[in-house]
């Protein structure tokens, strides 16, 4: 968690709305606490990165994911 802030810009578009880094990191912290067991797999053929402006890139792709909490039964 301590390293997470370095992966985000000061402000970004988060779920379709302008959001500052502190709010995104706080949301991620809550997510990690709620779902401690996480598996994410990017579908390799779906990943696309475009950088239409200097210092601005858009990443799109499909991700398969599975999350669970400590009390989940499989």
PyMOL Python script that loads the backbone (N, CA, C, O; Angstrom):
from pymol import cmd

cmd.read_pdbstr("""\
ATOM      1  N   UNK A   1       0.817  -1.192   0.000  1.00  0.00           N
ATOM      2  CA  UNK A   1       0.000   0.000   0.000  1.00  0.00           C
ATOM      3  C   UNK A   1       0.865   1.261   0.000  1.00  0.00           C
ATOM      4  O   UNK A   1       0.492   2.267  -0.603  1.00  0.00           O
ATOM      5  N   UNK A   2       2.001   1.212   0.664  1.00  0.00           N
ATOM      6  CA  UNK A   2       2.857   2.401   0.758  1.00  0.00           C
ATOM      7  C   UNK A   2       3.347   2.865  -0.615  1.00  0.00           C
ATOM      8  O   UNK A   2       3.556   4.060  -0.821  1.00  0.00           O
ATOM      9  N   UNK A   3       3.529   1.945  -1.548  1.00  0.00           N
ATOM     10  CA  UNK A   3       4.029   2.280  -2.882  1.00  0.00           C
ATOM     11  C   UNK A   3       2.926   2.764  -3.830  1.00  0.00           C
ATOM     12  O   UNK A   3       3.231   3.352  -4.868  1.00  0.00           O
ATOM     13  N   UNK A   4       1.677   2.533  -3.501  1.00  0.00           N
ATOM     14  CA  UNK A   4       0.574   2.810  -4.414  1.00  0.00           C
ATOM     15  C   UNK A   4       0.528   4.248  -4.930  1.00  0.00           C
ATOM     16  O   UNK A   4       0.332   4.434  -6.131  1.00  0.00           O
ATOM     17  N   UNK A   5       0.695   5.267  -4.099  1.00  0.00           N
ATOM     18  CA  UNK A   5       0.578   6.641  -4.609  1.00  0.00           C
ATOM     19  C   UNK A   5       1.522   6.981  -5.757  1.00  0.00           C
ATOM     20  O   UNK A   5       1.203   7.841  -6.578  1.00  0.00           O
ATOM     21  N   UNK A   6       2.651   6.337  -5.828  1.00  0.00           N
ATOM     22  CA  UNK A   6       3.596   6.680  -6.891  1.00  0.00           C
ATOM     23  C   UNK A   6       3.112   6.256  -8.278  1.00  0.00           C
ATOM     24  O   UNK A   6       3.669   6.698  -9.282  1.00  0.00           O
ATOM     25  N   UNK A   7       2.092   5.414  -8.348  1.00  0.00           N
ATOM     26  CA  UNK A   7       1.573   4.948  -9.628  1.00  0.00           C
ATOM     27  C   UNK A   7       0.492   5.852 -10.210  1.00  0.00           C
ATOM     28  O   UNK A   7       0.005   5.602 -11.312  1.00  0.00           O
ATOM     29  N   UNK A   8       0.117   6.888  -9.491  1.00  0.00           N
ATOM     30  CA  UNK A   8      -0.955   7.768  -9.934  1.00  0.00           C
ATOM     31  C   UNK A   8      -0.470   9.207 -10.088  1.00  0.00           C
ATOM     32  O   UNK A   8       0.381   9.673  -9.330  1.00  0.00           O
ATOM     33  N   UNK A   9      -1.022   9.896 -11.071  1.00  0.00           N
ATOM     34  CA  UNK A   9      -0.762  11.324 -11.244  1.00  0.00           C
ATOM     35  C   UNK A   9      -1.509  12.098 -10.155  1.00  0.00           C
ATOM     36  O   UNK A   9      -2.362  11.536  -9.468  1.00  0.00           O
ATOM     37  N   UNK A  10      -1.189  13.385  -9.999  1.00  0.00           N
ATOM     38  CA  UNK A  10      -1.875  14.205  -8.991  1.00  0.00           C
ATOM     39  C   UNK A  10      -3.377  14.265  -9.214  1.00  0.00           C
ATOM     40  O   UNK A  10      -4.156  14.252  -8.261  1.00  0.00           O
ATOM     41  N   UNK A  11      -3.778  14.330 -10.466  1.00  0.00           N
ATOM     42  CA  UNK A  11      -5.205  14.296 -10.787  1.00  0.00           C
ATOM     43  C   UNK A  11      -5.396  13.364 -11.973  1.00  0.00           C
ATOM     44  O   UNK A  11      -4.516  13.240 -12.825  1.00  0.00           O
ATOM     45  N   UNK A  12      -6.536  12.717 -12.023  1.00  0.00           N
ATOM     46  CA  UNK A  12      -6.802  11.753 -13.085  1.00  0.00           C
ATOM     47  C   UNK A  12      -8.295  11.580 -13.279  1.00  0.00           C
ATOM     48  O   UNK A  12      -9.103  12.052 -12.479  1.00  0.00           O
ATOM     49  N   UNK A  13      -8.640  10.905 -14.337  1.00  0.00           N
ATOM     50  CA  UNK A  13     -10.022  10.572 -14.620  1.00  0.00           C
ATOM     51  C   UNK A  13     -10.251   9.189 -14.013  1.00  0.00           C
ATOM     52  O   UNK A  13      -9.679   8.203 -14.478  1.00  0.00           O
ATOM     53  N   UNK A  14     -11.075   9.116 -12.988  1.00  0.00           N
ATOM     54  CA  UNK A  14     -11.291   7.873 -12.244  1.00  0.00           C
ATOM     55  C   UNK A  14     -12.766   7.521 -12.320  1.00  0.00           C
ATOM     56  O   UNK A  14     -13.609   8.236 -11.779  1.00  0.00           O
ATOM     57  N   UNK A  15     -13.074   6.429 -12.987  1.00  0.00           N
ATOM     58  CA  UNK A  15     -14.455   6.017 -13.229  1.00  0.00           C
ATOM     59  C   UNK A  15     -15.271   7.147 -13.861  1.00  0.00           C
ATOM     60  O   UNK A  15     -16.422   7.384 -13.496  1.00  0.00           O
ATOM     61  N   UNK A  16     -14.643   7.839 -14.820  1.00  0.00           N
ATOM     62  CA  UNK A  16     -15.358   8.836 -15.608  1.00  0.00           C
ATOM     63  C   UNK A  16     -15.440  10.227 -15.031  1.00  0.00           C
ATOM     64  O   UNK A  16     -16.106  11.087 -15.609  1.00  0.00           O
ATOM     65  N   UNK A  17     -14.780  10.483 -13.899  1.00  0.00           N
ATOM     66  CA  UNK A  17     -14.832  11.843 -13.365  1.00  0.00           C
ATOM     67  C   UNK A  17     -13.469  12.277 -12.839  1.00  0.00           C
ATOM     68  O   UNK A  17     -12.692  11.454 -12.355  1.00  0.00           O
ATOM     69  N   UNK A  18     -13.180  13.581 -12.937  1.00  0.00           N
ATOM     70  CA  UNK A  18     -11.906  14.090 -12.435  1.00  0.00           C
ATOM     71  C   UNK A  18     -11.780  13.839 -10.932  1.00  0.00           C
ATOM     72  O   UNK A  18     -12.692  14.153 -10.167  1.00  0.00           O
ATOM     73  N   UNK A  19     -10.650  13.272 -10.517  1.00  0.00           N
ATOM     74  CA  UNK A  19     -10.448  12.899  -9.119  1.00  0.00           C
ATOM     75  C   UNK A  19      -8.995  13.137  -8.750  1.00  0.00           C
ATOM     76  O   UNK A  19      -8.102  12.903  -9.564  1.00  0.00           O
ATOM     77  N   UNK A  20      -8.747  13.604  -7.523  1.00  0.00           N
ATOM     78  CA  UNK A  20      -7.351  13.786  -7.115  1.00  0.00           C
ATOM     79  C   UNK A  20      -6.769  12.472  -6.593  1.00  0.00           C
ATOM     80  O   UNK A  20      -7.496  11.549  -6.225  1.00  0.00           O
ATOM     81  N   UNK A  21      -5.454  12.418  -6.571  1.00  0.00           N
ATOM     82  CA  UNK A  21      -4.743  11.198  -6.190  1.00  0.00           C
ATOM     83  C   UNK A  21      -5.121  10.712  -4.798  1.00  0.00           C
ATOM     84  O   UNK A  21      -5.288   9.509  -4.598  1.00  0.00           O
ATOM     85  N   UNK A  22      -5.261  11.610  -3.835  1.00  0.00           N
ATOM     86  CA  UNK A  22      -5.576  11.202  -2.463  1.00  0.00           C
ATOM     87  C   UNK A  22      -6.902  10.440  -2.398  1.00  0.00           C
ATOM     88  O   UNK A  22      -7.020   9.459  -1.665  1.00  0.00           O
ATOM     89  N   UNK A  23      -7.886  10.886  -3.156  1.00  0.00           N
ATOM     90  CA  UNK A  23      -9.188  10.214  -3.159  1.00  0.00           C
ATOM     91  C   UNK A  23      -9.090   8.827  -3.796  1.00  0.00           C
ATOM     92  O   UNK A  23      -9.723   7.883  -3.325  1.00  0.00           O
ATOM     93  N   UNK A  24      -8.303   8.701  -4.858  1.00  0.00           N
ATOM     94  CA  UNK A  24      -8.131   7.400  -5.523  1.00  0.00           C
ATOM     95  C   UNK A  24      -7.413   6.432  -4.592  1.00  0.00           C
ATOM     96  O   UNK A  24      -7.826   5.280  -4.456  1.00  0.00           O
ATOM     97  N   UNK A  25      -6.340   6.892  -3.950  1.00  0.00           N
ATOM     98  CA  UNK A  25      -5.579   6.028  -3.046  1.00  0.00           C
ATOM     99  C   UNK A  25      -6.464   5.586  -1.867  1.00  0.00           C
ATOM    100  O   UNK A  25      -6.398   4.428  -1.452  1.00  0.00           O
ATOM    101  N   UNK A  26      -7.284   6.489  -1.328  1.00  0.00           N
ATOM    102  CA  UNK A  26      -8.192   6.129  -0.232  1.00  0.00           C
ATOM    103  C   UNK A  26      -9.203   5.081  -0.691  1.00  0.00           C
ATOM    104  O   UNK A  26      -9.519   4.155   0.055  1.00  0.00           O
ATOM    105  N   UNK A  27      -9.712   5.223  -1.915  1.00  0.00           N
ATOM    106  CA  UNK A  27     -10.659   4.247  -2.446  1.00  0.00           C
ATOM    107  C   UNK A  27      -9.985   2.886  -2.620  1.00  0.00           C
ATOM    108  O   UNK A  27     -10.577   1.855  -2.300  1.00  0.00           O
ATOM    109  N   UNK A  28      -8.768   2.882  -3.119  1.00  0.00           N
ATOM    110  CA  UNK A  28      -8.032   1.627  -3.284  1.00  0.00           C
ATOM    111  C   UNK A  28      -7.749   0.967  -1.931  1.00  0.00           C
ATOM    112  O   UNK A  28      -7.823  -0.256  -1.809  1.00  0.00           O
ATOM    113  N   UNK A  29      -7.432   1.762  -0.932  1.00  0.00           N
ATOM    114  CA  UNK A  29      -7.188   1.229   0.420  1.00  0.00           C
ATOM    115  C   UNK A  29      -8.431   0.494   0.938  1.00  0.00           C
ATOM    116  O   UNK A  29      -8.335  -0.615   1.463  1.00  0.00           O
ATOM    117  N   UNK A  30      -9.588   1.125   0.782  1.00  0.00           N
ATOM    118  CA  UNK A  30     -10.844   0.478   1.218  1.00  0.00           C
ATOM    119  C   UNK A  30     -11.082  -0.820   0.435  1.00  0.00           C
ATOM    120  O   UNK A  30     -11.505  -1.826   1.004  1.00  0.00           O
ATOM    121  N   UNK A  31     -10.810  -0.788  -0.852  1.00  0.00           N
ATOM    122  CA  UNK A  31     -10.989  -1.962  -1.700  1.00  0.00           C
ATOM    123  C   UNK A  31     -10.081  -3.101  -1.242  1.00  0.00           C
ATOM    124  O   UNK A  31     -10.532  -4.238  -1.105  1.00  0.00           O
ATOM    125  N   UNK A  32      -8.802  -2.799  -1.005  1.00  0.00           N
ATOM    126  CA  UNK A  32      -7.857  -3.831  -0.569  1.00  0.00           C
ATOM    127  C   UNK A  32      -8.241  -4.418   0.782  1.00  0.00           C
ATOM    128  O   UNK A  32      -8.077  -5.616   1.011  1.00  0.00           O
ATOM    129  N   UNK A  33      -8.751  -3.580   1.674  1.00  0.00           N
ATOM    130  CA  UNK A  33      -9.183  -4.075   2.986  1.00  0.00           C
ATOM    131  C   UNK A  33     -10.418  -4.960   2.857  1.00  0.00           C
ATOM    132  O   UNK A  33     -10.525  -5.975   3.545  1.00  0.00           O
ATOM    133  N   UNK A  34     -11.337  -4.590   1.994  1.00  0.00           N
ATOM    134  CA  UNK A  34     -12.576  -5.352   1.817  1.00  0.00           C
ATOM    135  C   UNK A  34     -12.332  -6.674   1.093  1.00  0.00           C
ATOM    136  O   UNK A  34     -12.951  -7.687   1.419  1.00  0.00           O
ATOM    137  N   UNK A  35     -11.432  -6.663   0.110  1.00  0.00           N
ATOM    138  CA  UNK A  35     -11.173  -7.838  -0.725  1.00  0.00           C
ATOM    139  C   UNK A  35      -9.692  -8.207  -0.673  1.00  0.00           C
ATOM    140  O   UNK A  35      -8.958  -7.919  -1.618  1.00  0.00           O
ATOM    141  N   UNK A  36      -9.244  -8.830   0.402  1.00  0.00           N
ATOM    142  CA  UNK A  36      -7.816  -9.122   0.551  1.00  0.00           C
ATOM    143  C   UNK A  36      -7.281 -10.185  -0.416  1.00  0.00           C
ATOM    144  O   UNK A  36      -6.078 -10.230  -0.676  1.00  0.00           O
ATOM    145  N   UNK A  37      -8.147 -11.022  -0.939  1.00  0.00           N
ATOM    146  CA  UNK A  37      -7.708 -12.048  -1.887  1.00  0.00           C
ATOM    147  C   UNK A  37      -8.176 -11.624  -3.274  1.00  0.00           C
ATOM    148  O   UNK A  37      -9.376 -11.550  -3.538  1.00  0.00           O
ATOM    149  N   UNK A  38      -7.202 -11.341  -4.171  1.00  0.00           N
ATOM    150  CA  UNK A  38      -7.529 -10.821  -5.494  1.00  0.00           C
ATOM    151  C   UNK A  38      -6.688 -11.511  -6.560  1.00  0.00           C
ATOM    152  O   UNK A  38      -5.494 -11.745  -6.376  1.00  0.00           O
ATOM    153  N   UNK A  39      -7.334 -11.832  -7.676  1.00  0.00           N
ATOM    154  CA  UNK A  39      -6.620 -12.360  -8.838  1.00  0.00           C
ATOM    155  C   UNK A  39      -7.148 -11.612 -10.059  1.00  0.00           C
ATOM    156  O   UNK A  39      -8.341 -11.661 -10.357  1.00  0.00           O
ATOM    157  N   UNK A  40      -6.246 -10.918 -10.766  1.00  0.00           N
ATOM    158  CA  UNK A  40      -6.599 -10.186 -11.972  1.00  0.00           C
ATOM    159  C   UNK A  40      -5.742 -10.704 -13.110  1.00  0.00           C
ATOM    160  O   UNK A  40      -4.533 -10.884 -12.959  1.00  0.00           O
ATOM    161  N   UNK A  41      -6.376 -10.943 -14.257  1.00  0.00           N
ATOM    162  CA  UNK A  41      -5.645 -11.403 -15.432  1.00  0.00           C
ATOM    163  C   UNK A  41      -6.058 -10.551 -16.623  1.00  0.00           C
ATOM    164  O   UNK A  41      -7.231 -10.526 -16.996  1.00  0.00           O
ATOM    165  N   UNK A  42      -5.089  -9.849 -17.224  1.00  0.00           N
ATOM    166  CA  UNK A  42      -5.367  -9.046 -18.408  1.00  0.00           C
ATOM    167  C   UNK A  42      -5.389  -9.967 -19.616  1.00  0.00           C
ATOM    168  O   UNK A  42      -4.490 -10.787 -19.797  1.00  0.00           O
ATOM    169  N   UNK A  43      -6.413  -9.830 -20.437  1.00  0.00           N
ATOM    170  CA  UNK A  43      -6.458 -10.583 -21.688  1.00  0.00           C
ATOM    171  C   UNK A  43      -5.474  -9.917 -22.652  1.00  0.00           C
ATOM    172  O   UNK A  43      -5.721  -8.806 -23.120  1.00  0.00           O
ATOM    173  N   UNK A  44      -4.358 -10.594 -22.952  1.00  0.00           N
ATOM    174  CA  UNK A  44      -3.256  -9.967 -23.701  1.00  0.00           C
ATOM    175  C   UNK A  44      -3.668  -9.331 -25.028  1.00  0.00           C
ATOM    176  O   UNK A  44      -3.187  -8.247 -25.359  1.00  0.00           O
ATOM    177  N   UNK A  45      -4.526  -9.966 -25.779  1.00  0.00           N
ATOM    178  CA  UNK A  45      -4.906  -9.441 -27.091  1.00  0.00           C
ATOM    179  C   UNK A  45      -5.825  -8.228 -26.997  1.00  0.00           C
ATOM    180  O   UNK A  45      -6.112  -7.595 -28.013  1.00  0.00           O
ATOM    181  N   UNK A  46      -6.292  -7.892 -25.791  1.00  0.00           N
ATOM    182  CA  UNK A  46      -7.230  -6.777 -25.647  1.00  0.00           C
ATOM    183  C   UNK A  46      -6.547  -5.478 -25.219  1.00  0.00           C
ATOM    184  O   UNK A  46      -7.185  -4.425 -25.237  1.00  0.00           O
ATOM    185  N   UNK A  47      -5.286  -5.520 -24.840  1.00  0.00           N
ATOM    186  CA  UNK A  47      -4.606  -4.350 -24.282  1.00  0.00           C
ATOM    187  C   UNK A  47      -4.220  -3.363 -25.375  1.00  0.00           C
ATOM    188  O   UNK A  47      -3.606  -3.730 -26.377  1.00  0.00           O
ATOM    189  N   UNK A  48      -4.594  -2.090 -25.161  1.00  0.00           N
ATOM    190  CA  UNK A  48      -4.251  -1.028 -26.111  1.00  0.00           C
ATOM    191  C   UNK A  48      -3.879   0.237 -25.348  1.00  0.00           C
ATOM    192  O   UNK A  48      -4.591   0.651 -24.433  1.00  0.00           O
ATOM    193  N   UNK A  49      -2.768   0.844 -25.726  1.00  0.00           N
ATOM    194  CA  UNK A  49      -2.305   2.088 -25.108  1.00  0.00           C
ATOM    195  C   UNK A  49      -2.155   3.132 -26.203  1.00  0.00           C
ATOM    196  O   UNK A  49      -1.482   2.898 -27.207  1.00  0.00           O
ATOM    197  N   UNK A  50      -2.785   4.283 -26.006  1.00  0.00           N
ATOM    198  CA  UNK A  50      -2.614   5.410 -26.917  1.00  0.00           C
ATOM    199  C   UNK A  50      -2.248   6.630 -26.085  1.00  0.00           C
ATOM    200  O   UNK A  50      -2.735   6.801 -24.968  1.00  0.00           O
ATOM    201  N   UNK A  51      -1.391   7.471 -26.635  1.00  0.00           N
ATOM    202  CA  UNK A  51      -0.969   8.696 -25.949  1.00  0.00           C
ATOM    203  C   UNK A  51      -1.248   9.877 -26.877  1.00  0.00           C
ATOM    204  O   UNK A  51      -0.361  10.310 -27.613  1.00  0.00           O
ATOM    205  N   UNK A  52      -2.474  10.398 -26.845  1.00  0.00           N
ATOM    206  CA  UNK A  52      -2.864  11.456 -27.776  1.00  0.00           C
ATOM    207  C   UNK A  52      -2.211  12.807 -27.494  1.00  0.00           C
ATOM    208  O   UNK A  52      -2.136  13.651 -28.387  1.00  0.00           O
ATOM    209  N   UNK A  53      -1.740  13.023 -26.274  1.00  0.00           N
ATOM    210  CA  UNK A  53      -1.105  14.282 -25.902  1.00  0.00           C
ATOM    211  C   UNK A  53       0.108  13.983 -25.037  1.00  0.00           C
ATOM    212  O   UNK A  53       0.219  12.904 -24.455  1.00  0.00           O
ATOM    213  N   UNK A  54       1.012  14.946 -24.959  1.00  0.00           N
ATOM    214  CA  UNK A  54       2.151  14.788 -24.067  1.00  0.00           C
ATOM    215  C   UNK A  54       1.638  14.657 -22.634  1.00  0.00           C
ATOM    216  O   UNK A  54       0.771  15.425 -22.218  1.00  0.00           O
ATOM    217  N   UNK A  55       2.161  13.699 -21.879  1.00  0.00           N
ATOM    218  CA  UNK A  55       1.776  13.438 -20.481  1.00  0.00           C
ATOM    219  C   UNK A  55       0.356  12.908 -20.318  1.00  0.00           C
ATOM    220  O   UNK A  55      -0.184  12.928 -19.212  1.00  0.00           O
ATOM    221  N   UNK A  56      -0.255  12.438 -21.397  1.00  0.00           N
ATOM    222  CA  UNK A  56      -1.602  11.864 -21.314  1.00  0.00           C
ATOM    223  C   UNK A  56      -1.649  10.571 -22.109  1.00  0.00           C
ATOM    224  O   UNK A  56      -1.398  10.568 -23.314  1.00  0.00           O
ATOM    225  N   UNK A  57      -1.967   9.484 -21.444  1.00  0.00           N
ATOM    226  CA  UNK A  57      -2.119   8.199 -22.131  1.00  0.00           C
ATOM    227  C   UNK A  57      -3.441   7.575 -21.725  1.00  0.00           C
ATOM    228  O   UNK A  57      -3.933   7.794 -20.618  1.00  0.00           O
ATOM    229  N   UNK A  58      -4.002   6.804 -22.624  1.00  0.00           N
ATOM    230  CA  UNK A  58      -5.247   6.082 -22.379  1.00  0.00           C
ATOM    231  C   UNK A  58      -4.945   4.604 -22.540  1.00  0.00           C
ATOM    232  O   UNK A  58      -4.411   4.176 -23.563  1.00  0.00           O
ATOM    233  N   UNK A  59      -5.294   3.821 -21.512  1.00  0.00           N
ATOM    234  CA  UNK A  59      -5.067   2.383 -21.534  1.00  0.00           C
ATOM    235  C   UNK A  59      -6.430   1.702 -21.484  1.00  0.00           C
ATOM    236  O   UNK A  59      -7.239   1.989 -20.602  1.00  0.00           O
ATOM    237  N   UNK A  60      -6.679   0.814 -22.418  1.00  0.00           N
ATOM    238  CA  UNK A  60      -7.917   0.048 -22.419  1.00  0.00           C
ATOM    239  C   UNK A  60      -7.584  -1.432 -22.544  1.00  0.00           C
ATOM    240  O   UNK A  60      -6.533  -1.804 -23.065  1.00  0.00           O
ATOM    241  N   UNK A  61      -8.484  -2.261 -22.063  1.00  0.00           N
ATOM    242  CA  UNK A  61      -8.294  -3.695 -22.160  1.00  0.00           C
ATOM    243  C   UNK A  61      -9.350  -4.432 -21.368  1.00  0.00           C
ATOM    244  O   UNK A  61     -10.137  -3.824 -20.642  1.00  0.00           O
ATOM    245  N   UNK A  62      -9.363  -5.720 -21.508  1.00  0.00           N
ATOM    246  CA  UNK A  62     -10.288  -6.571 -20.766  1.00  0.00           C
ATOM    247  C   UNK A  62      -9.539  -7.279 -19.650  1.00  0.00           C
ATOM    248  O   UNK A  62      -8.437  -7.789 -19.849  1.00  0.00           O
ATOM    249  N   UNK A  63     -10.151  -7.304 -18.478  1.00  0.00           N
ATOM    250  CA  UNK A  63      -9.546  -7.936 -17.315  1.00  0.00           C
ATOM    251  C   UNK A  63     -10.526  -8.950 -16.739  1.00  0.00           C
ATOM    252  O   UNK A  63     -11.683  -8.627 -16.472  1.00  0.00           O
ATOM    253  N   UNK A  64     -10.057 -10.165 -16.551  1.00  0.00           N
ATOM    254  CA  UNK A  64     -10.827 -11.175 -15.828  1.00  0.00           C
ATOM    255  C   UNK A  64     -10.386 -11.089 -14.377  1.00  0.00           C
ATOM    256  O   UNK A  64      -9.188 -11.015 -14.104  1.00  0.00           O
ATOM    257  N   UNK A  65     -11.326 -11.097 -13.440  1.00  0.00           N
ATOM    258  CA  UNK A  65     -10.955 -10.946 -12.040  1.00  0.00           C
ATOM    259  C   UNK A  65     -11.823 -11.787 -11.125  1.00  0.00           C
ATOM    260  O   UNK A  65     -12.958 -12.141 -11.443  1.00  0.00           O
ATOM    261  N   UNK A  66     -11.242 -12.091  -9.974  1.00  0.00           N
ATOM    262  CA  UNK A  66     -11.935 -12.828  -8.934  1.00  0.00           C
ATOM    263  C   UNK A  66     -11.419 -12.284  -7.603  1.00  0.00           C
ATOM    264  O   UNK A  66     -10.211 -12.233  -7.374  1.00  0.00           O
ATOM    265  N   UNK A  67     -12.341 -11.877  -6.729  1.00  0.00           N
ATOM    266  CA  UNK A  67     -11.958 -11.347  -5.430  1.00  0.00           C
ATOM    267  C   UNK A  67     -12.758 -12.081  -4.353  1.00  0.00           C
ATOM    268  O   UNK A  67     -13.842 -12.605  -4.609  1.00  0.00           O
ATOM    269  N   UNK A  68     -12.193 -12.106  -3.144  1.00  0.00           N
ATOM    270  CA  UNK A  68     -12.934 -12.682  -2.029  1.00  0.00           C
ATOM    271  C   UNK A  68     -12.419 -12.093  -0.724  1.00  0.00           C
ATOM    272  O   UNK A  68     -11.315 -11.553  -0.653  1.00  0.00           O
ATOM    273  N   UNK A  69     -13.248 -12.212   0.303  1.00  0.00           N
ATOM    274  CA  UNK A  69     -12.810 -11.754   1.620  1.00  0.00           C
ATOM    275  C   UNK A  69     -12.438 -12.964   2.453  1.00  0.00           C
ATOM    276  O   UNK A  69     -12.597 -14.099   2.003  1.00  0.00           O
ATOM    277  N   UNK A  70     -11.953 -12.743   3.639  1.00  0.00           N
ATOM    278  CA  UNK A  70     -11.467 -13.813   4.498  1.00  0.00           C
ATOM    279  C   UNK A  70     -12.565 -14.820   4.817  1.00  0.00           C
ATOM    280  O   UNK A  70     -12.282 -16.009   4.959  1.00  0.00           O
ATOM    281  N   UNK A  71     -13.806 -14.371   4.933  1.00  0.00           N
ATOM    282  CA  UNK A  71     -14.899 -15.263   5.329  1.00  0.00           C
ATOM    283  C   UNK A  71     -15.545 -16.016   4.183  1.00  0.00           C
ATOM    284  O   UNK A  71     -16.480 -16.783   4.412  1.00  0.00           O
ATOM    285  N   UNK A  72     -15.080 -15.824   2.959  1.00  0.00           N
ATOM    286  CA  UNK A  72     -15.703 -16.479   1.821  1.00  0.00           C
ATOM    287  C   UNK A  72     -15.457 -17.974   1.817  1.00  0.00           C
ATOM    288  O   UNK A  72     -14.412 -18.453   2.258  1.00  0.00           O
ATOM    289  N   UNK A  73     -16.431 -18.694   1.317  1.00  0.00           N
ATOM    290  CA  UNK A  73     -16.305 -20.153   1.173  1.00  0.00           C
ATOM    291  C   UNK A  73     -16.297 -20.454  -0.309  1.00  0.00           C
ATOM    292  O   UNK A  73     -17.134 -19.951  -1.058  1.00  0.00           O
ATOM    293  N   UNK A  74     -15.354 -21.274  -0.732  1.00  0.00           N
ATOM    294  CA  UNK A  74     -15.266 -21.634  -2.172  1.00  0.00           C
ATOM    295  C   UNK A  74     -15.800 -23.011  -2.405  1.00  0.00           C
ATOM    296  O   UNK A  74     -15.809 -23.486  -3.540  1.00  0.00           O
TER     297      UNK A  74
END
""", "prot")
cmd.dss("prot")
cmd.show_as("cartoon", "prot")
cmd.util.cbc("prot")
cmd.orient("prot")
